[in-house]
Amino acid sequence: MKKLKRVFALLGAVFLAGMYVAVLILGLTASPHTQDLLMAAIACTIILPCLLYGMMLIARILDNRSKEDRNTDKKRGERK
């Protein structure tokens, strides 16, 4: 599980770095579509980390819930 988290963290960091480079390049170029692409890149650099943070919170809550269920099942098995 730790390796999977590290891989996803690395992929997220690479993607965000790519988005920051895209924002920099799009900010310096002057073409008719640059403003739309720049706004999309800026939105992705804000929205993506927020979504990832929310997914981490949900995963943590679900992981704690499954651990509690396993502990409850073990206790029930000991009583019988």
Phi and psi restraints in degrees (range 20) as a CNS / XPLOR table:
assign (resid 1 and name C) (resid 2 and name N)
       (resid 2 and name CA) (resid 2 and name C) 1.0 -64.5 20.0 2
assign (resid 2 and name N) (resid 2 and name CA)
       (resid 2 and name C) (resid 3 and name N) 1.0 -39.5 20.0 2
assign (resid 2 and name C) (resid 3 and name N)
       (resid 3 and name CA) (resid 3 and name C) 1.0 -64.8 20.0 2
assign (resid 3 and name N) (resid 3 and name CA)
       (resid 3 and name C) (resid 4 and name N) 1.0 -39.5 20.0 2
assign (resid 3 and name C) (resid 4 and name N)
       (resid 4 and name CA) (resid 4 and name C) 1.0 -64.3 20.0 2
assign (resid 4 and name N) (resid 4 and name CA)
       (resid 4 and name C) (resid 5 and name N) 1.0 -41.8 20.0 2
assign (resid 4 and name C) (resid 5 and name N)
       (resid 5 and name CA) (resid 5 and name C) 1.0 -62.6 20.0 2
assign (resid 5 and name N) (resid 5 and name CA)
       (resid 5 and name C) (resid 6 and name N) 1.0 -40.9 20.0 2
assign (resid 5 and name C) (resid 6 and name N)
       (resid 6 and name CA) (resid 6 and name C) 1.0 -65.4 20.0 2
assign (resid 6 and name N) (resid 6 and name CA)
       (resid 6 and name C) (resid 7 and name N) 1.0 -39.9 20.0 2
assign (resid 6 and name C) (resid 7 and name N)
       (resid 7 and name CA) (resid 7 and name C) 1.0 -64.3 20.0 2
assign (resid 7 and name N) (resid 7 and name CA)
       (resid 7 and name C) (resid 8 and name N) 1.0 -46.0 20.0 2
assign (resid 7 and name C) (resid 8 and name N)
       (resid 8 and name CA) (resid 8 and name C) 1.0 -65.5 20.0 2
assign (resid 8 and name N) (resid 8 and name CA)
       (resid 8 and name C) (resid 9 and name N) 1.0 -36.4 20.0 2
assign (resid 8 and name C) (resid 9 and name N)
       (resid 9 and name CA) (resid 9 and name C) 1.0 -64.9 20.0 2
assign (resid 9 and name N) (resid 9 and name CA)
       (resid 9 and name C) (resid 10 and name N) 1.0 -41.6 20.0 2
assign (resid 9 and name C) (resid 10 and name N)
       (resid 10 and name CA) (resid 10 and name C) 1.0 -65.3 20.0 2
assign (resid 10 and name N) (resid 10 and name CA)
       (resid 10 and name C) (resid 11 and name N) 1.0 -43.8 20.0 2
assign (resid 10 and name C) (resid 11 and name N)
       (resid 11 and name CA) (resid 11 and name C) 1.0 -61.9 20.0 2
assign (resid 11 and name N) (resid 11 and name CA)
       (resid 11 and name C) (resid 12 and name N) 1.0 -41.6 20.0 2
assign (resid 11 and name C) (resid 12 and name N)
       (resid 12 and name CA) (resid 12 and name C) 1.0 -64.1 20.0 2
assign (resid 12 and name N) (resid 12 and name CA)
       (resid 12 and name C) (resid 13 and name N) 1.0 -41.0 20.0 2
assign (resid 12 and name C) (resid 13 and name N)
       (resid 13 and name CA) (resid 13 and name C) 1.0 -65.5 20.0 2
assign (resid 13 and name N) (resid 13 and name CA)
       (resid 13 and name C) (resid 14 and name N) 1.0 -41.4 20.0 2
assign (resid 13 and name C) (resid 14 and name N)
       (resid 14 and name CA) (resid 14 and name C) 1.0 -65.0 20.0 2
assign (resid 14 and name N) (resid 14 and name CA)
       (resid 14 and name C) (resid 15 and name N) 1.0 -43.3 20.0 2
assign (resid 14 and name C) (resid 15 and name N)
       (resid 15 and name CA) (resid 15 and name C) 1.0 -62.6 20.0 2
assign (resid 15 and name N) (resid 15 and name CA)
       (resid 15 and name C) (resid 16 and name N) 1.0 -44.2 20.0 2
assign (resid 15 and name C) (resid 16 and name N)
       (resid 16 and name CA) (resid 16 and name C) 1.0 -65.5 20.0 2
assign (resid 16 and name N) (resid 16 and name CA)
       (resid 16 and name C) (resid 17 and name N) 1.0 -39.8 20.0 2
assign (resid 16 and name C) (resid 17 and name N)
       (resid 17 and name CA) (resid 17 and name C) 1.0 -62.2 20.0 2
assign (resid 17 and name N) (resid 17 and name CA)
       (resid 17 and name C) (resid 18 and name N) 1.0 -40.1 20.0 2
assign (resid 17 and name C) (resid 18 and name N)
       (resid 18 and name CA) (resid 18 and name C) 1.0 -62.8 20.0 2
assign (resid 18 and name N) (resid 18 and name CA)
       (resid 18 and name C) (resid 19 and name N) 1.0 -39.0 20.0 2
assign (resid 18 and name C) (resid 19 and name N)
       (resid 19 and name CA) (resid 19 and name C) 1.0 -66.3 20.0 2
assign (resid 19 and name N) (resid 19 and name CA)
       (resid 19 and name C) (resid 20 and name N) 1.0 -38.6 20.0 2
assign (resid 19 and name C) (resid 20 and name N)
       (resid 20 and name CA) (resid 20 and name C) 1.0 -65.7 20.0 2
assign (resid 20 and name N) (resid 20 and name CA)
       (resid 20 and name C) (resid 21 and name N) 1.0 -39.2 20.0 2
assign (resid 20 and name C) (resid 21 and name N)
       (resid 21 and name CA) (resid 21 and name C) 1.0 -64.9 20.0 2
assign (resid 21 and name N) (resid 21 and name CA)
       (resid 21 and name C) (resid 22 and name N) 1.0 -41.5 20.0 2
assign (resid 21 and name C) (resid 22 and name N)
       (resid 22 and name CA) (resid 22 and name C) 1.0 -62.2 20.0 2
assign (resid 22 and name N) (resid 22 and name CA)
       (resid 22 and name C) (resid 23 and name N) 1.0 -41.2 20.0 2
assign (resid 22 and name C) (resid 23 and name N)
       (resid 23 and name CA) (resid 23 and name C) 1.0 -62.9 20.0 2
assign (resid 23 and name N) (resid 23 and name CA)
       (resid 23 and name C) (resid 24 and name N) 1.0 -41.7 20.0 2
assign (resid 23 and name C) (resid 24 and name N)
       (resid 24 and name CA) (resid 24 and name C) 1.0 -63.8 20.0 2
assign (resid 24 and name N) (resid 24 and name CA)
       (resid 24 and name C) (resid 25 and name N) 1.0 -47.0 20.0 2
assign (resid 24 and name C) (resid 25 and name N)
       (resid 25 and name CA) (resid 25 and name C) 1.0 -65.6 20.0 2
assign (resid 25 and name N) (resid 25 and name CA)
       (resid 25 and name C) (resid 26 and name N) 1.0 -45.2 20.0 2
assign (resid 25 and name C) (resid 26 and name N)
       (resid 26 and name CA) (resid 26 and name C) 1.0 -66.0 20.0 2
assign (resid 26 and name N) (resid 26 and name CA)
       (resid 26 and name C) (resid 27 and name N) 1.0 -31.1 20.0 2
assign (resid 26 and name C) (resid 27 and name N)
       (resid 27 and name CA) (resid 27 and name C) 1.0 -69.4 20.0 2
assign (resid 27 and name N) (resid 27 and name CA)
       (resid 27 and name C) (resid 28 and name N) 1.0 -27.3 20.0 2
assign (resid 27 and name C) (resid 28 and name N)
       (resid 28 and name CA) (resid 28 and name C) 1.0 -92.3 20.0 2
assign (resid 28 and name N) (resid 28 and name CA)
       (resid 28 and name C) (resid 29 and name N) 1.0 -17.8 20.0 2
assign (resid 28 and name C) (resid 29 and name N)
       (resid 29 and name CA) (resid 29 and name C) 1.0 -91.2 20.0 2
assign (resid 29 and name N) (resid 29 and name CA)
       (resid 29 and name C) (resid 30 and name N) 1.0 160.5 20.0 2
assign (resid 29 and name C) (resid 30 and name N)
       (resid 30 and name CA) (resid 30 and name C) 1.0 -131.3 20.0 2
assign (resid 30 and name N) (resid 30 and name CA)
       (resid 30 and name C) (resid 31 and name N) 1.0 92.2 20.0 2
assign (resid 30 and name C) (resid 31 and name N)
       (resid 31 and name CA) (resid 31 and name C) 1.0 -132.2 20.0 2
assign (resid 31 and name N) (resid 31 and name CA)
       (resid 31 and name C) (resid 32 and name N) 1.0 165.3 20.0 2
assign (resid 31 and name C) (resid 32 and name N)
       (resid 32 and name CA) (resid 32 and name C) 1.0 -61.9 20.0 2
assign (resid 32 and name N) (resid 32 and name CA)
       (resid 32 and name C) (resid 33 and name N) 1.0 -30.7 20.0 2
assign (resid 32 and name C) (resid 33 and name N)
       (resid 33 and name CA) (resid 33 and name C) 1.0 -95.1 20.0 2
assign (resid 33 and name N) (resid 33 and name CA)
       (resid 33 and name C) (resid 34 and name N) 1.0 -0.4 20.0 2
assign (resid 33 and name C) (resid 34 and name N)
       (resid 34 and name CA) (resid 34 and name C) 1.0 -63.0 20.0 2
assign (resid 34 and name N) (resid 34 and name CA)
       (resid 34 and name C) (resid 35 and name N) 1.0 -40.7 20.0 2
assign (resid 34 and name C) (resid 35 and name N)
       (resid 35 and name CA) (resid 35 and name C) 1.0 -64.1 20.0 2
assign (resid 35 and name N) (resid 35 and name CA)
       (resid 35 and name C) (resid 36 and name N) 1.0 -42.0 20.0 2
assign (resid 35 and name C) (resid 36 and name N)
       (resid 36 and name CA) (resid 36 and name C) 1.0 -64.7 20.0 2
assign (resid 36 and name N) (resid 36 and name CA)
       (resid 36 and name C) (resid 37 and name N) 1.0 -44.0 20.0 2
assign (resid 36 and name C) (resid 37 and name N)
       (resid 37 and name CA) (resid 37 and name C) 1.0 -65.9 20.0 2
assign (resid 37 and name N) (resid 37 and name CA)
       (resid 37 and name C) (resid 38 and name N) 1.0 -38.3 20.0 2
assign (resid 37 and name C) (resid 38 and name N)
       (resid 38 and name CA) (resid 38 and name C) 1.0 -63.3 20.0 2
assign (resid 38 and name N) (resid 38 and name CA)
       (resid 38 and name C) (resid 39 and name N) 1.0 -43.6 20.0 2
assign (resid 38 and name C) (resid 39 and name N)
       (resid 39 and name CA) (resid 39 and name C) 1.0 -65.5 20.0 2
assign (resid 39 and name N) (resid 39 and name CA)
       (resid 39 and name C) (resid 40 and name N) 1.0 -38.5 20.0 2
assign (resid 39 and name C) (resid 40 and name N)
       (resid 40 and name CA) (resid 40 and name C) 1.0 -65.4 20.0 2
assign (resid 40 and name N) (resid 40 and name CA)
       (resid 40 and name C) (resid 41 and name N) 1.0 -41.2 20.0 2
assign (resid 40 and name C) (resid 41 and name N)
       (resid 41 and name CA) (resid 41 and name C) 1.0 -66.7 20.0 2
assign (resid 41 and name N) (resid 41 and name CA)
       (resid 41 and name C) (resid 42 and name N) 1.0 -41.1 20.0 2
assign (resid 41 and name C) (resid 42 and name N)
       (resid 42 and name CA) (resid 42 and name C) 1.0 -64.9 20.0 2
assign (resid 42 and name N) (resid 42 and name CA)
       (resid 42 and name C) (resid 43 and name N) 1.0 -41.4 20.0 2
assign (resid 42 and name C) (resid 43 and name N)
       (resid 43 and name CA) (resid 43 and name C) 1.0 -62.5 20.0 2
assign (resid 43 and name N) (resid 43 and name CA)
       (resid 43 and name C) (resid 44 and name N) 1.0 -40.7 20.0 2
assign (resid 43 and name C) (resid 44 and name N)
       (resid 44 and name CA) (resid 44 and name C) 1.0 -65.8 20.0 2
assign (resid 44 and name N) (resid 44 and name CA)
       (resid 44 and name C) (resid 45 and name N) 1.0 -35.8 20.0 2
assign (resid 44 and name C) (resid 45 and name N)
       (resid 45 and name CA) (resid 45 and name C) 1.0 -70.8 20.0 2
assign (resid 45 and name N) (resid 45 and name CA)
       (resid 45 and name C) (resid 46 and name N) 1.0 -19.4 20.0 2
assign (resid 45 and name C) (resid 46 and name N)
       (resid 46 and name CA) (resid 46 and name C) 1.0 -93.6 20.0 2
assign (resid 46 and name N) (resid 46 and name CA)
       (resid 46 and name C) (resid 47 and name N) 1.0 -45.7 20.0 2
assign (resid 46 and name C) (resid 47 and name N)
       (resid 47 and name CA) (resid 47 and name C) 1.0 -72.1 20.0 2
assign (resid 47 and name N) (resid 47 and name CA)
       (resid 47 and name C) (resid 48 and name N) 1.0 -42.4 20.0 2
assign (resid 47 and name C) (resid 48 and name N)
       (resid 48 and name CA) (resid 48 and name C) 1.0 -59.2 20.0 2
assign (resid 48 and name N) (resid 48 and name CA)
       (resid 48 and name C) (resid 49 and name N) 1.0 -49.1 20.0 2
assign (resid 48 and name C) (resid 49 and name N)
       (resid 49 and name CA) (resid 49 and name C) 1.0 -62.5 20.0 2
assign (resid 49 and name N) (resid 49 and name CA)
       (resid 49 and name C) (resid 50 and name N) 1.0 -35.0 20.0 2
assign (resid 49 and name C) (resid 50 and name N)
       (resid 50 and name CA) (resid 50 and name C) 1.0 -64.9 20.0 2
assign (resid 50 and name N) (resid 50 and name CA)
       (resid 50 and name C) (resid 51 and name N) 1.0 -43.1 20.0 2
assign (resid 50 and name C) (resid 51 and name N)
       (resid 51 and name CA) (resid 51 and name C) 1.0 -64.3 20.0 2
assign (resid 51 and name N) (resid 51 and name CA)
       (resid 51 and name C) (resid 52 and name N) 1.0 -42.4 20.0 2
assign (resid 51 and name C) (resid 52 and name N)
       (resid 52 and name CA) (resid 52 and name C) 1.0 -63.3 20.0 2
assign (resid 52 and name N) (resid 52 and name CA)
       (resid 52 and name C) (resid 53 and name N) 1.0 -40.4 20.0 2
assign (resid 52 and name C) (resid 53 and name N)
       (resid 53 and name CA) (resid 53 and name C) 1.0 -63.8 20.0 2
assign (resid 53 and name N) (resid 53 and name CA)
       (resid 53 and name C) (resid 54 and name N) 1.0 -43.0 20.0 2
assign (resid 53 and name C) (resid 54 and name N)
       (resid 54 and name CA) (resid 54 and name C) 1.0 -63.1 20.0 2
assign (resid 54 and name N) (resid 54 and name CA)
       (resid 54 and name C) (resid 55 and name N) 1.0 -39.7 20.0 2
assign (resid 54 and name C) (resid 55 and name N)
       (resid 55 and name CA) (resid 55 and name C) 1.0 -65.8 20.0 2
assign (resid 55 and name N) (resid 55 and name CA)
       (resid 55 and name C) (resid 56 and name N) 1.0 -36.8 20.0 2
assign (resid 55 and name C) (resid 56 and name N)
       (resid 56 and name CA) (resid 56 and name C) 1.0 -65.7 20.0 2
assign (resid 56 and name N) (resid 56 and name CA)
       (resid 56 and name C) (resid 57 and name N) 1.0 -40.3 20.0 2
assign (resid 56 and name C) (resid 57 and name N)
       (resid 57 and name CA) (resid 57 and name C) 1.0 -62.9 20.0 2
assign (resid 57 and name N) (resid 57 and name CA)
       (resid 57 and name C) (resid 58 and name N) 1.0 -45.2 20.0 2
assign (resid 57 and name C) (resid 58 and name N)
       (resid 58 and name CA) (resid 58 and name C) 1.0 -64.0 20.0 2
assign (resid 58 and name N) (resid 58 and name CA)
       (resid 58 and name C) (resid 59 and name N) 1.0 -41.6 20.0 2
assign (resid 58 and name C) (resid 59 and name N)
       (resid 59 and name CA) (resid 59 and name C) 1.0 -63.4 20.0 2
assign (resid 59 and name N) (resid 59 and name CA)
       (resid 59 and name C) (resid 60 and name N) 1.0 -39.2 20.0 2
assign (resid 59 and name C) (resid 60 and name N)
       (resid 60 and name CA) (resid 60 and name C) 1.0 -65.0 20.0 2
assign (resid 60 and name N) (resid 60 and name CA)
       (resid 60 and name C) (resid 61 and name N) 1.0 -42.1 20.0 2
assign (resid 60 and name C) (resid 61 and name N)
       (resid 61 and name CA) (resid 61 and name C) 1.0 -65.2 20.0 2
assign (resid 61 and name N) (resid 61 and name CA)
       (resid 61 and name C) (resid 62 and name N) 1.0 -44.7 20.0 2
assign (resid 61 and name C) (resid 62 and name N)
       (resid 62 and name CA) (resid 62 and name C) 1.0 -66.6 20.0 2
assign (resid 62 and name N) (resid 62 and name CA)
       (resid 62 and name C) (resid 63 and name N) 1.0 -35.4 20.0 2
assign (resid 62 and name C) (resid 63 and name N)
       (resid 63 and name CA) (resid 63 and name C) 1.0 -66.2 20.0 2
assign (resid 63 and name N) (resid 63 and name CA)
       (resid 63 and name C) (resid 64 and name N) 1.0 -43.4 20.0 2
assign (resid 63 and name C) (resid 64 and name N)
       (resid 64 and name CA) (resid 64 and name C) 1.0 -63.3 20.0 2
assign (resid 64 and name N) (resid 64 and name CA)
       (resid 64 and name C) (resid 65 and name N) 1.0 -38.7 20.0 2
assign (resid 64 and name C) (resid 65 and name N)
       (resid 65 and name CA) (resid 65 and name C) 1.0 -65.4 20.0 2
assign (resid 65 and name N) (resid 65 and name CA)
       (resid 65 and name C) (resid 66 and name N) 1.0 -41.0 20.0 2
assign (resid 65 and name C) (resid 66 and name N)
       (resid 66 and name CA) (resid 66 and name C) 1.0 -70.1 20.0 2
assign (resid 66 and name N) (resid 66 and name CA)
       (resid 66 and name C) (resid 67 and name N) 1.0 -33.2 20.0 2
assign (resid 66 and name C) (resid 67 and name N)
       (resid 67 and name CA) (resid 67 and name C) 1.0 -65.9 20.0 2
assign (resid 67 and name N) (resid 67 and name CA)
       (resid 67 and name C) (resid 68 and name N) 1.0 -40.2 20.0 2
assign (resid 67 and name C) (resid 68 and name N)
       (resid 68 and name CA) (resid 68 and name C) 1.0 -64.6 20.0 2
assign (resid 68 and name N) (resid 68 and name CA)
       (resid 68 and name C) (resid 69 and name N) 1.0 -39.4 20.0 2
assign (resid 68 and name C) (resid 69 and name N)
       (resid 69 and name CA) (resid 69 and name C) 1.0 -64.1 20.0 2
assign (resid 69 and name N) (resid 69 and name CA)
       (resid 69 and name C) (resid 70 and name N) 1.0 -40.7 20.0 2
assign (resid 69 and name C) (resid 70 and name N)
       (resid 70 and name CA) (resid 70 and name C) 1.0 -65.3 20.0 2
assign (resid 70 and name N) (resid 70 and name CA)
       (resid 70 and name C) (resid 71 and name N) 1.0 -41.1 20.0 2
assign (resid 70 and name C) (resid 71 and name N)
       (resid 71 and name CA) (resid 71 and name C) 1.0 -64.5 20.0 2
assign (resid 71 and name N) (resid 71 and name CA)
       (resid 71 and name C) (resid 72 and name N) 1.0 -39.9 20.0 2
assign (resid 71 and name C) (resid 72 and name N)
       (resid 72 and name CA) (resid 72 and name C) 1.0 -65.1 20.0 2
assign (resid 72 and name N) (resid 72 and name CA)
       (resid 72 and name C) (resid 73 and name N) 1.0 -40.5 20.0 2
assign (resid 72 and name C) (resid 73 and name N)
       (resid 73 and name CA) (resid 73 and name C) 1.0 -65.2 20.0 2
assign (resid 73 and name N) (resid 73 and name CA)
       (resid 73 and name C) (resid 74 and name N) 1.0 -38.4 20.0 2
assign (resid 73 and name C) (resid 74 and name N)
       (resid 74 and name CA) (resid 74 and name C) 1.0 -64.8 20.0 2
assign (resid 74 and name N) (resid 74 and name CA)
       (resid 74 and name C) (resid 75 and name N) 1.0 -41.9 20.0 2
assign (resid 74 and name C) (resid 75 and name N)
       (resid 75 and name CA) (resid 75 and name C) 1.0 -64.8 20.0 2
assign (resid 75 and name N) (resid 75 and name CA)
       (resid 75 and name C) (resid 76 and name N) 1.0 -39.4 20.0 2
assign (resid 75 and name C) (resid 76 and name N)
       (resid 76 and name CA) (resid 76 and name C) 1.0 -65.4 20.0 2
assign (resid 76 and name N) (resid 76 and name CA)
       (resid 76 and name C) (resid 77 and name N) 1.0 -37.1 20.0 2
assign (resid 76 and name C) (resid 77 and name N)
       (resid 77 and name CA) (resid 77 and name C) 1.0 -67.2 20.0 2
assign (resid 77 and name N) (resid 77 and name CA)
       (resid 77 and name C) (resid 78 and name N) 1.0 -32.3 20.0 2
assign (resid 77 and name C) (resid 78 and name N)
       (resid 78 and name CA) (resid 78 and name C) 1.0 -72.9 20.0 2
assign (resid 78 and name N) (resid 78 and name CA)
       (resid 78 and name C) (resid 79 and name N) 1.0 -31.6 20.0 2
assign (resid 78 and name C) (resid 79 and name N)
       (resid 79 and name CA) (resid 79 and name C) 1.0 -71.1 20.0 2
assign (resid 79 and name N) (resid 79 and name CA)
       (resid 79 and name C) (resid 80 and name N) 1.0 -31.7 20.0 2
